Amino acid sequence: MSANNSLSTAPVLNILWRIICSALAGVCIYASYEPLGWWWAALLGIALLIASVYQATWRVGALMGFCHAMVLYVLLLPWIGEFVGIGPYLALCVFLSLFSLVLGAVAPAVLQLRGGFLAFAMVYMLVEFVRSHVPFGGFAWVRLAWGQIDGPVAYLAPLGGPALVSATTAVLGACIWKGVRAVFAQPRRFQMLGGVVAVLLLLSAWPMIRPERADDLDTVTVAAVQGNVPRLGLDFNAQRMAVLENHAKATMGIDQPVDVAIWPENSADVDPFADPRASALIGDAVAEVQAPVVVGAVTRDDVGARNQVVAFDAEGNPGEYHNKKYLQPFGEWMPWRDFFRLFSEKVDLAGDFKPGDGDGVIHVDAALLGKRIAIGIATCYEVAFDAAGRDAVRAGAQLLATPTNNATFGFSDMTYQQLAMSRMRALELDRAVVVPATSGVSAIVQPDGSVVQQSRIFEQAVLIEQVPLRNTLTPAVHIGRGIELGLVMIGAICLCIPWLTRSRNRR
């Protein structure tokens, strides 16, 4: 009788162990993202995820993949609930987890292949690619690469961009699983685990041995202006003029010459081309600082509402502008608005902004340098999209800026996660990045991804720093997209092999 009980409880214990393992995988990958930034935890997370699906049925694998993803996204994305409420936040977590449900379902078959642990890493990359592109432009915010900004794998970004960083992280995590499994199966095969450790140590040494760059065109003095908001929460938009006044006041307080001052997204939430008072405030700030001011404004044209970044020259005249191209679905625009209104009236909280086009570059006449410079703009959510930065750099951007508005998300992790993306872009594209935020965190990032200045959340601050201008094009700019598509194709092939093999065996 006791033997029968043992047999009946064995599958339950097996499932329970797998669930714990998959949940820990989610916790570990979450810990790799900012503000914790434990980059090495992502490698353990991948290893634990493989352990949870290895030799499972496809149904159990699907459950493990879903469990892993739900734990990860519930921990990573609570800032979305600050904006839309807990219901839509959990709905997004469930939707994103469906991609990992598919990953978990196919993983047991993929892991049975020769070199299956590497095939799993490629299939993981395939799933990340699909999730980052569909639907409605995808959700690239949760790419594995963003958690590696403080780790050695980040230094692969100039070669292949975030895609290569994600793929390498997944491969190293898979190697850890393979190495540990080999040690437990055959202790004499300890050299496999030792090889993984040696690779990690070599990657860790790379930042110390890589050659220093010395090809700066010049340097400019930039000011990142964080005006702050009157109070927290959704209602800050009701005080749009006060936000604009804060940024104008902070700019007028700059007590040293600068080449250009950069304001955050929505710092002029009152259209300066339609409101004389808003226009006058910007003009006063420009006159006081005696330098061009790049302003994040909400404007309207014949197409509709625009989330715009516009440069005002040292005389206060508007010049070149960038209309945000990659708009946040369910925030700045609402897909299928009439359909989703059947489920919640909150869909009408979403904006109706229209996407722009162009390469994201605006030119300003640097006040101290005495010549025209090109600034590549990726407004807030755009920083998660590879094309935003790469298109700007190809078009001649010598400096990058990520104006952002994070006030709605309070003291959440969102702003730190976004700063990690700006740092990755600096490293990938070999450009300094200026990050002005309405309420923080604002930062100045050097081309090597290091943060030289950073503000706190919900304070008024101005960060002033000399940064280099560069015109180099990294391999990631030239072939990053090709590398990503190549990795995705390998993942698709690895996904198909088990079924092709099974079909041939049946024949």
C-alpha positions, 0 to 999 in steps of 0.5 A: 500500500505504501509503495502504491502511495509512493508511486501515486505521489511521484508525478505530483512531486515531480510537477511541484519541483518543476513549478518551483524551478520555473518560478525561481527562473522567473525570479532570477531573470527579474533580478538581472534587470535594474534597479537590482542589476544582478546580471549573472542571475539571468544565466542562472534563470535560463539554466533553471528554466531548462531544468524545469522543462527537461524530459517533460511532456509538452503539456507540462513544459507549456505549464512551466514556461507560462509559470516562469513568465508570469512570475517574471512579468508580475515582478518586472512590470507593476509600474504599468499598473500605476497607469492603467490599474491592476486588471490591465497590468495582469492581463498584459502579464498573461498575454506576454506569458503566452509566448513563453507557454509556446516556448515551454511546450516545444522545449522538451522536444528541442532539448532531445536534439544533439546539442539541444541545450544550444538549440533551446537558446536559439529557440528562446531567441526566436520567441523573444524576437516574435514577442518584440515585434507582434502584435501592435509593434511588439513589446521589446521592453522585456528583452533579456539583453536589458538585464546585462548592462552591467555584465561582461556580455553587454560588450557584445552590443557594438558587434550585434546589438541587444539581439546578440547580447540576449542570444549570448546570455541564453547560450551561457545559461544553457551551458551552465545547465549542461555543465552542472548536469554533466557533473552530476551524471559523470563527476569526471566530466567536471571539465565541461563546467570548468569550460563554462566558468573559463568563458565567463571569466574571459568575458569579465576580463574583456572590459579591462583589455578592450582598446580605448577609443580616441576618435572624438570629433569634438566635445559639447557641454550639454544640460539635461533639465529635470523640472519635476512635476507639482505632485505625483500621479495621473493628475499631473497632466492637469497642471501642464502649465506648472510643469512647463514653468518648472522646466523654464525656471530650472533652465533659467537657473543654469549658471554656466555657459552650455552648448545646448539644454535638453528638456524631457518628453512632455515638458511643454504639455501645453502646445507652444505653437497654440498657447502664447503663454507657453511660447513666452515661457520657452522664449524666456528660458532660451533668452536666459540660457543663451543657447538652443533649448530642445523641448518635448512638446505636445502639438497638433498638425493636419494629421493629428496630435503629435508627441514632438521634440522641437529645437528652439534656437538661441533666439527662441525660434523653432527649428527642426523637430522629431515626431515620435515614431514608435508610440506605446500601444494602449497608452499613446494610442489605442488599437481596436478602441471600439472593441476594447471599450466593450470590456473597459471604459478605461480605454479612453484614457489612452491617447490618440497620437499619430506616429511620425516618420523621418530618421530622428535627427535634429540639428542645433547650432551649439552655442559654445562650439560655434558649429552645427551638431546633429542630435539623434532623438529616441523619445521614451518608449522608442529607446527599446526599438533598435531602428530608432537609434540605428537610423539616427546614427546612420543619418549622422547623429553625433550625440543621442538623447532620450527625453522621457516622461516617467512621472505617471509611474511614481517611484516604480522601477520603470525609470531605472529599467529605461535608463539601462536601455539608454546605457545599452544604446550608448554602448551599441552605437558608440554615442553619448546619451543624454537622458532628461526626465520630467521627474527622474531619473535623468542621466548623462551617459558616456559612449562606454555605457557609464553614467557620469551624472544621475539625478534622484526621482522627484526633485528639480535638477540640472545635469551639466556635462561635457560629452564627446561627439562621434561619427563612427558606425559600429558593426551593430549599425551595419549588420546588427539587423542581419545578425538578429535575423540570422539568430532567429532563422537558426531558432526556427530551424531548431524548432522544426528539426524534432518534427521533421525527424519524427515525420521521417521516422514515421515514414 
